[in-house]
Structure formats: structure tokens, C-alpha cells
Amino acid sequence: MSVIYSNNATTTLTAGINSSVTSLDVASVSKFPTIAGSDYYFATLANTNNTKIEVVKVTAASTTTLTVVRAQDGTAAQTFDSGDNFQIRVTTATLEAATQTDVSISGGVIDGALITDGTISAAELNVTGNGTSGQYLGSDADGSMTWSTPTDTDTVYTHPNHSGDVVSTADGLTVIQVDAVDIPMLSATGTASSTTFLRGDNTWVTPTDTDTVYTHPNHSGDITSTADGDTVIAAGAVDIAMLSATGTAGSTNFLRGDNTWVVPTDTNDNTTYTASTGLTLTGTAFSVQADLRDGITHVGRDANDYIHIDVAHVRFYINGVNVMSVDASGNAIFKGTVSSNGTPA
């Protein structure tokens, strides 16, 4: 903020003013300095015979309308008429502002003038000494101040635990809980509804159906299918390698009902066989002996039609009836008629 000047600047009021207004209109500002930023200048208001004089501080100008601070430099605010003088004159306030390098501070108030850098010392602040690096000014609560080093009353920081949607522990790590984020928490644009979906650009949209007719593809190979989607495993398509069974498939093991390849356990203890009279056992195969002279007592079709052989007789049975017998002496006995030259039944 600087005071500015110009030589022989003079004009007149174009309208009367009272003692309270803070803006006034003049006939011309061509001779007056141009105000920029916080610059200002002092001007004097005077009636035509100089019986009324007031010093004002001009702080802004809009064409010929000036903004002023009234009653400066020990003068009083007064009323002035249209045509009264408005001039830059040599005043005490102008000279003091031009020569001031320091200000006095009284009662804690700095009254408007420029304070030169570095001119406020510890004496003006009512503080003893200049302090050291790391010290700060603190009030003594009696209008004086003292340089001191602040006391750290909390040297250990403990991070508070949080609960709710986001939890944290003493290490400060925060975790979003499972199921904590619902639709209103999402930052997506658009409107969420039962027909919209969250797209990759963080927008709720209704997806565009670009394939409204689905055609099921046909498959070939081990599994075939037609347009209706029905799939069929081809005959002979599944081999051992495709089975999910555990264990190792081999020539000595079999697939058990629990989907495991195993060697079956023989649970039949009757593994020893003996051939009875008239039979021959070779390995696991039985055969009828070629020589049947010993040990055969019955030869026949069934329990009713057979030949019975014992020590004394050979008897012939038909339908369970003994129809003929031959004894050891060669005698033959027939139950019915003995015929010759007939046709055997």
C-alpha cells in the first residue's frame, strides 16, 4: 500500500455531498494520479472562499466517481456544494506517508500506515529475547509473551480401532467387510434397477441384446449334438483313459462300484475239487472215465428211465416200472409179451 501523487491536480464537484457519503463525483480526473491495487492519495475539499476545508483519502476511482475516506489529517467531515474545489494540496498526512519508515504500535492497534519489513522487534511484542530455533511464542496471559519449546504430551500414537462396514486394528490397516458395500455406496452414474447392470465404465445401463436368436451348434466326435441341444455319447467313444476312476487300470484289475481299479479278492474258499467214481478231474475240468466197468450202478435218462446194475441182476426201468431183468445165470425175465419179427418200439 503506497501513497501516490501528481502536480497541480484540481477539479470541482459536480454534485453536492453531505458529511457522511463515501463517494463523490468530480468534473475531471485527468490531472489526478491513477490508483492501482491498494495505492491511495490525499486530496482536499474546499468551498470557493476556503472557509470550509476537509482532507479525504481517495482509495478508488471509477471514471469521475471517487471512493474516499472522510475526515483525514485532523479535519472534520462537512457538507460541500456542487462547484466546490477538489484538489491535491500539500498536507501533513501526505508528507508523513512519504517519509515514514517505521510506525509505533500503541494499544495493540496499527493505524493504517506502511510497516517497513524487519521494523517490529521483540520490544514491540513485549517479549524477552529473540528465542532459538524450534521455539515458539506463547502468551503468558498477562499481555506479555515468552519464547518456549512446546512440550510433546502425546509421543505415542495409538490408532483407534474401527467397526462397521470398514474395520481396522491398531496397525491402521482398514478392511472393507464382506457384504458391506451395497448399491447406494457405488459411485456409478445412471440409475440402478432390476433391469440395469453395472458396466465397466461405472455406469448403470440396460444391456443391448445383439443376438436375439440362439442357434445351438452341432458337435461331432466322442459327443455329438444337433440343433435342439441334445448331446449323445457316441458308441465306443469312452475308453479307459477317460474314466475318472482312482487306482491304476491293468490286465489284472477291474473297475469296482466305488470307481476304483482293484484286483478282485477270491471270497470262495472251496478251491479244492475231487473227482468221484467214474469221473476224471484235470485242472479245473471234469470228464467221464472211458472205462466204466467199475463202480457204475445206474445208467439212464432220468430217475424213471434207467438201467440198474448190481451184483446179481441188471434191471431195466421204463416210467419207473421194472420191465425186464437179467440175473447172473443169464435168465431173462420180461414183464410183458415177448415177440419176434416185430418192430421195436
NUKEZA-206059 format. One line per 3 residues: their letters; for each residue x, y negated, z of C-alpha. Coordinates in nm, 4 decimals. Each point is the difference from the previous one (the first is absolute). Example, Ala and Ser with C-alpha at 12.3 -4.5 7.8 and 13.67 -1.06 7.14 Angstrom:
<recs>
as	1.2300 0.4500 0.7800  0.1370 -0.3440 -0.0660
</recs>
This chain:
<recs>
msv	0.0000 0.0000 0.0000  0.1653 -0.3261 -0.1200  -0.0920 -0.3653 -0.0065
iys	0.0069 -0.1473 -0.3536  0.0184 -0.3613 -0.1254  -0.0475 -0.2307 -0.2960
nna	0.0773 -0.3695 -0.0612  -0.2595 -0.2749 -0.0230  -0.2971 0.2411 0.0095
ttt	-0.3221 -0.1992 0.0379  -0.3684 0.0421 -0.0931  -0.3453 -0.0777 0.1430
lta	-0.2931 0.1946 0.1378  -0.2800 0.0618 -0.2477  -0.2500 0.0679 0.2814
gin	-0.0311 -0.1011 0.3623  0.0872 0.2466 0.2817  -0.0910 0.0325 0.3640
ssv	0.2380 0.0844 0.2827  -0.0561 0.3783 -0.0127  0.0275 0.1084 -0.3615
tsl	0.3103 0.1976 -0.1031  -0.0135 -0.0608 -0.3762  -0.0113 -0.3222 -0.1968
dva	-0.0152 -0.1132 -0.3614  0.2473 -0.2476 -0.1540  0.0204 -0.1781 -0.3315
svs	0.3316 0.1571 -0.1106  0.2716 0.2370 0.1229  0.2485 -0.0638 -0.2800
kfp	0.2476 -0.1785 0.2296  -0.0312 0.2542 0.2849  0.2173 0.3127 0.0521
tia	-0.1337 0.3373 -0.1103  -0.0704 0.2338 0.2911  0.1182 0.3623 -0.0338
gsd	-0.0517 0.2704 0.2575  0.0254 -0.1366 0.3537  0.1520 -0.3365 -0.1012
yyf	-0.1635 -0.3221 0.1242  0.0454 -0.3749 0.0090  -0.1147 -0.2872 0.2224
atl	-0.2160 -0.2784 -0.1420  -0.1557 -0.3155 0.1426  -0.3649 -0.1074 -0.0213
ant	-0.0512 -0.3809 0.0309  -0.2852 -0.2397 -0.0668  0.0633 -0.2863 -0.2381
nnt	0.1235 -0.2431 0.2682  0.1952 0.2668 0.1983  -0.2090 -0.0435 0.3152
kie	-0.0731 0.3748 0.0107  0.2829 0.2509 -0.0513  0.0065 0.3834 0.0355
vvk	0.2806 0.2423 -0.0855  -0.1150 0.3338 -0.1445  0.1832 0.3183 -0.0952
vta	-0.0833 0.1177 -0.3540  0.0222 0.3814 -0.0252  -0.1741 0.0758 -0.3333
ast	-0.1267 -0.1665 -0.3179  -0.2607 0.0988 -0.2569  0.0260 -0.2553 -0.2795
ttl	-0.0957 -0.3242 0.1834  -0.1551 0.1665 0.3070  0.2482 0.0241 0.2876
tvv	-0.0098 0.2147 0.3148  0.1286 -0.1905 0.3033  0.0662 0.0334 0.3729
raq	-0.1324 -0.3177 0.1663  0.1472 -0.2261 0.2710  0.3741 0.0682 -0.0442
dgt	0.3019 -0.1824 0.1407  -0.1880 -0.1538 0.2953  -0.2841 -0.1489 -0.2089
aaq	-0.3738 0.0518 0.0478  -0.2481 0.1375 -0.2490  -0.2174 -0.2832 -0.1372
tfd	-0.2560 -0.0757 -0.2712  0.1111 -0.1413 -0.3331  -0.1831 -0.1395 -0.3001
sgd	0.0206 0.0666 -0.3701  0.2846 -0.2128 -0.1421  0.2109 0.0150 0.3196
nfq	0.3680 0.0773 -0.0481  0.1569 0.3497 0.0074  0.3830 -0.0261 -0.0120
irv	0.3284 0.1705 0.0898  0.1736 -0.2308 0.2451  0.3035 0.0404 0.2233
tta	-0.1348 0.1435 0.3265  0.1557 0.1405 0.3128  -0.1450 0.3455 -0.0721
tle	0.1582 0.0022 -0.3461  0.3412 -0.1003 0.1306  -0.0066 0.2502 0.2873
aat	-0.0994 0.2828 -0.2316  0.2813 -0.0949 -0.2358  0.2705 0.0027 0.2698
qtd	-0.1163 0.2740 0.2397  0.2429 0.2932 0.0511  -0.1411 0.1378 0.3226
vsi	-0.3186 -0.0173 0.2030  -0.0694 0.0048 0.3688  -0.2396 0.2582 0.1346
sgg	-0.2274 -0.1231 0.2736  -0.2632 0.2053 0.1762  0.0382 0.2843 -0.2471
vid	-0.1262 -0.2175 -0.2920  0.1954 -0.0716 -0.3201  -0.1681 -0.2966 -0.1628
gal	0.0125 0.0419 -0.3697  0.3503 -0.1067 -0.1022  0.2651 0.2127 -0.1641
itd	0.2154 0.2156 0.2282  0.3477 0.0471 -0.1402  0.1258 0.3596 -0.0043
gti	0.2064 0.0921 0.3076  -0.1057 -0.3017 0.2082  -0.2012 0.1890 0.2639
saa	0.2368 0.1304 0.2669  -0.0425 0.1962 0.3232  -0.0462 -0.3281 0.1849
eln	-0.3183 -0.0817 -0.1934  -0.1309 0.3514 0.0669  0.0688 -0.0206 0.3718
vtg	0.2139 0.3124 -0.0101  0.3449 0.0542 0.1489  0.2786 0.1120 -0.2337
ngt	-0.0197 0.1347 -0.3532  -0.0459 0.3680 0.0773  0.1780 0.2916 -0.1659
sgq	-0.0750 0.2397 -0.2812  -0.2881 0.2272 0.0920  -0.1520 -0.2442 0.2507
ylg	-0.3363 -0.1716 -0.0332  -0.1605 -0.3081 0.1528  -0.2510 0.0802 0.2698
sda	-0.2267 -0.2369 0.1902  0.0667 -0.0442 0.3708  -0.3662 -0.1046 0.0457
dgs	0.1097 -0.3400 0.1343  0.0606 -0.1839 -0.3293  0.3568 0.1243 -0.0323
mtw	0.1427 0.2905 -0.1987  0.2826 0.2497 0.0547  0.2107 0.2094 -0.2364
stp	-0.0409 0.3688 0.0882  0.0315 0.3484 -0.1407  -0.3400 0.1729 -0.0088
tdt	-0.0316 0.3097 0.2159  -0.1027 0.3125 -0.1927  -0.2719 0.1476 0.2184
dtv	-0.0807 0.2891 -0.2317  0.3125 0.1637 -0.1362  -0.1636 0.3358 -0.0758
yth	-0.2780 0.0050 -0.2563  -0.2567 0.2763 0.0376  -0.2161 0.0540 -0.3040
pnh	-0.3633 0.0456 0.1008  -0.1818 0.3168 -0.1004  -0.2983 -0.0403 -0.2279
sgd	-0.3052 0.2177 -0.0380  -0.2900 0.0142 -0.2414  0.0319 0.0217 -0.3780
vvs	0.3753 -0.0723 0.0210  0.2000 0.1395 0.2904  0.3538 -0.0711 0.1110
tad	0.2417 0.1022 0.2697  0.2815 -0.1779 0.1803  0.2310 0.0244 -0.3029
glt	-0.2324 -0.2308 -0.1934  -0.0812 0.2544 -0.2697  -0.3613 -0.0408 -0.1127
viq	-0.2054 0.2836 -0.1471  -0.3371 -0.0230 -0.1735  -0.2227 0.2669 0.1493
vda	-0.1574 0.2753 -0.2093  -0.3483 -0.1048 -0.1206  0.0615 -0.3533 0.1314
vdi	-0.0241 -0.1792 -0.3346  -0.3532 -0.0304 -0.1302  -0.1413 -0.1730 -0.3073
pml	-0.0392 -0.3544 0.1501  0.3718 -0.0013 0.0930  0.1118 0.0414 -0.3614
sat	0.1131 -0.3136 -0.1815  -0.1480 0.1129 -0.3321  -0.2017 -0.2390 -0.2128
gta	-0.3445 0.0867 -0.1294  -0.2825 0.1704 0.1893  0.0311 0.3428 0.1604
sst	-0.3101 0.2169 -0.0445  -0.1122 0.3545 -0.0671  0.0629 -0.0503 -0.3742
tfl	0.3362 -0.1812 0.0075  0.3505 0.1337 0.0503  0.3315 -0.1587 0.0990
rgd	0.2129 -0.0408 -0.3127  0.3801 -0.0196 -0.0007  -0.0081 -0.3799 -0.0344
ntw	-0.1787 -0.0265 0.3401  -0.3403 -0.0676 -0.1545  -0.3344 0.1691 0.0681
vtp	-0.1380 0.1048 -0.3401  -0.2521 0.2360 -0.1583  0.2111 0.2409 -0.2076
tdt	-0.0656 -0.0008 -0.3751  -0.0987 0.3463 -0.1269  0.2087 0.0469 -0.3131
dtv	-0.0953 0.3669 -0.0535  -0.3707 0.0553 0.0493  -0.0114 0.3429 -0.1719
yth	0.2139 0.2729 0.1516  0.1105 0.2788 -0.2294  0.1462 0.2968 0.1805
pnh	0.3131 0.1212 -0.1787  0.0268 0.3599 -0.1142  0.2818 0.2041 0.1518
sgd	0.1869 0.2961 -0.1410  0.2547 0.2454 0.1322  -0.0422 0.1951 0.3242
its	-0.3097 -0.2062 0.0904  -0.2385 -0.1067 -0.2743  -0.2905 -0.2441 0.0108
tad	-0.2607 -0.1481 -0.2292  -0.1743 -0.3370 -0.0125  -0.2297 0.0904 0.2890
gdt	0.3000 0.0176 0.2313  -0.0431 0.3719 0.0794  0.3446 0.1541 0.0479
via	0.0794 0.3699 -0.0546  0.3147 0.1914 0.0926  0.1003 0.1944 -0.3094
aga	0.0217 0.3810 0.0229  0.3516 0.1113 0.0875  0.1083 -0.3578 0.0730
vdi	0.0882 0.0460 0.3677  0.3279 0.1789 0.0586  0.1865 0.0836 0.3171
aml	0.1965 -0.3272 0.0026  -0.3246 -0.2022 0.0097  -0.1227 0.1647 0.3215
sat	0.0448 -0.1980 0.3198  0.0703 0.3109 0.2074  0.2801 0.0024 0.2538
gta	0.2688 0.2648 0.0011  0.1817 0.1417 -0.3005  -0.1791 0.1786 -0.2837
gst	0.1711 0.3229 -0.1094  -0.0569 0.3508 -0.1281  -0.0479 0.1417 0.3521
nfl	-0.2297 -0.2591 0.1586  -0.3599 -0.0988 -0.0502  -0.2171 -0.3072 0.0561
rgd	-0.1812 0.0335 0.3297  -0.3299 -0.1718 0.0804  0.1785 -0.2691 0.2051
ntw	0.1816 -0.1162 -0.3189  0.3282 0.1655 0.0963  0.2223 0.2335 -0.2006
vvp	0.0641 0.3127 0.2165  0.1102 0.3641 -0.0232  -0.3113 0.1970 0.1120
tdt	0.0332 0.2031 0.3209  -0.0991 0.3705 -0.0287  -0.2660 0.0421 0.2690
ndn	-0.0781 0.3707 -0.0933  0.2049 0.2268 0.2293  -0.1066 0.3195 -0.1875
tty	0.2947 -0.0033 -0.2327  0.0788 0.3771 0.0312  -0.1977 0.2401 -0.2184
tas	-0.0031 0.3848 0.0009  -0.1281 0.2246 -0.2795  -0.2300 0.2796 0.1215
tgl	-0.0369 0.3486 -0.1471  -0.0283 -0.0016 -0.3752  0.1312 -0.3572 -0.0428
tlt	0.3431 -0.1369 -0.0781  0.1190 -0.3503 0.1210  0.2682 -0.1685 -0.2049
gta	0.0800 -0.3522 0.1328  -0.3434 -0.1509 0.0333  -0.1678 0.2233 -0.2648
fsv	-0.2007 0.3173 0.0761  -0.0442 0.2862 -0.2512  -0.1728 0.3415 0.0073
qad	0.2403 0.2934 0.0176  0.0333 0.1962 -0.3220  -0.0063 0.3356 0.1878
lrd	-0.3320 0.0250 0.1871  0.0257 0.3624 0.1126  0.0537 -0.0775 0.3634
git	-0.2216 -0.1875 0.2402  -0.2978 -0.0863 -0.2292  -0.3374 0.1118 0.1427
hvg	-0.2426 -0.2200 -0.1963  0.0009 -0.1060 -0.3622  -0.3029 -0.1740 -0.1425
rda	-0.1966 -0.2921 -0.1245  -0.1504 -0.1094 0.3291  -0.1273 0.1349 0.3319
ndy	-0.2818 0.1982 -0.1747  0.1761 0.1268 -0.3117  0.3302 0.1710 0.0737
ihi	0.1973 0.3254 0.0307  0.0816 0.1189 0.3509  0.3083 0.2177 0.0399
dva	0.0843 0.1951 0.3152  0.1878 0.3214 0.0765  -0.2868 0.2427 -0.0850
hvr	-0.2120 -0.1837 -0.2560  -0.0249 -0.2533 -0.2742  -0.3439 -0.1568 0.0086
fyi	-0.1660 -0.2248 -0.2601  -0.2472 -0.2673 0.1147  -0.2430 -0.1924 -0.2243
ngv	-0.2214 -0.2699 0.1591  0.1143 0.1304 0.3368  -0.1157 0.3630 -0.0727
nvm	0.2440 0.2942 -0.0091  -0.0857 0.1434 -0.3416  0.2908 0.2451 -0.0351
svd	0.2799 0.1538 0.2011  0.2941 0.2304 -0.0651  0.1551 0.2001 0.2825
asg	0.3537 0.1231 0.0413  -0.0902 0.3389 -0.1574  -0.1181 -0.1706 -0.3170
nai	-0.3677 0.0477 0.0573  -0.2138 -0.2810 -0.1406  -0.3356 -0.0897 0.1406
fkg	-0.2419 -0.2297 -0.1897  -0.3037 -0.1705 0.1470  -0.1969 0.0056 -0.3215
tvs	-0.0222 0.2092 -0.3180  0.3134 0.1048 -0.1751  -0.0379 -0.0355 -0.3774
sng	0.2211 0.0880 -0.2937  0.0093 -0.1399 -0.3483  -0.1755 -0.3152 0.1249
tpa	0.0926 -0.3640 -0.0227  0.1734 -0.1216 0.3141  -0.1624 -0.2964 0.1751
</recs>
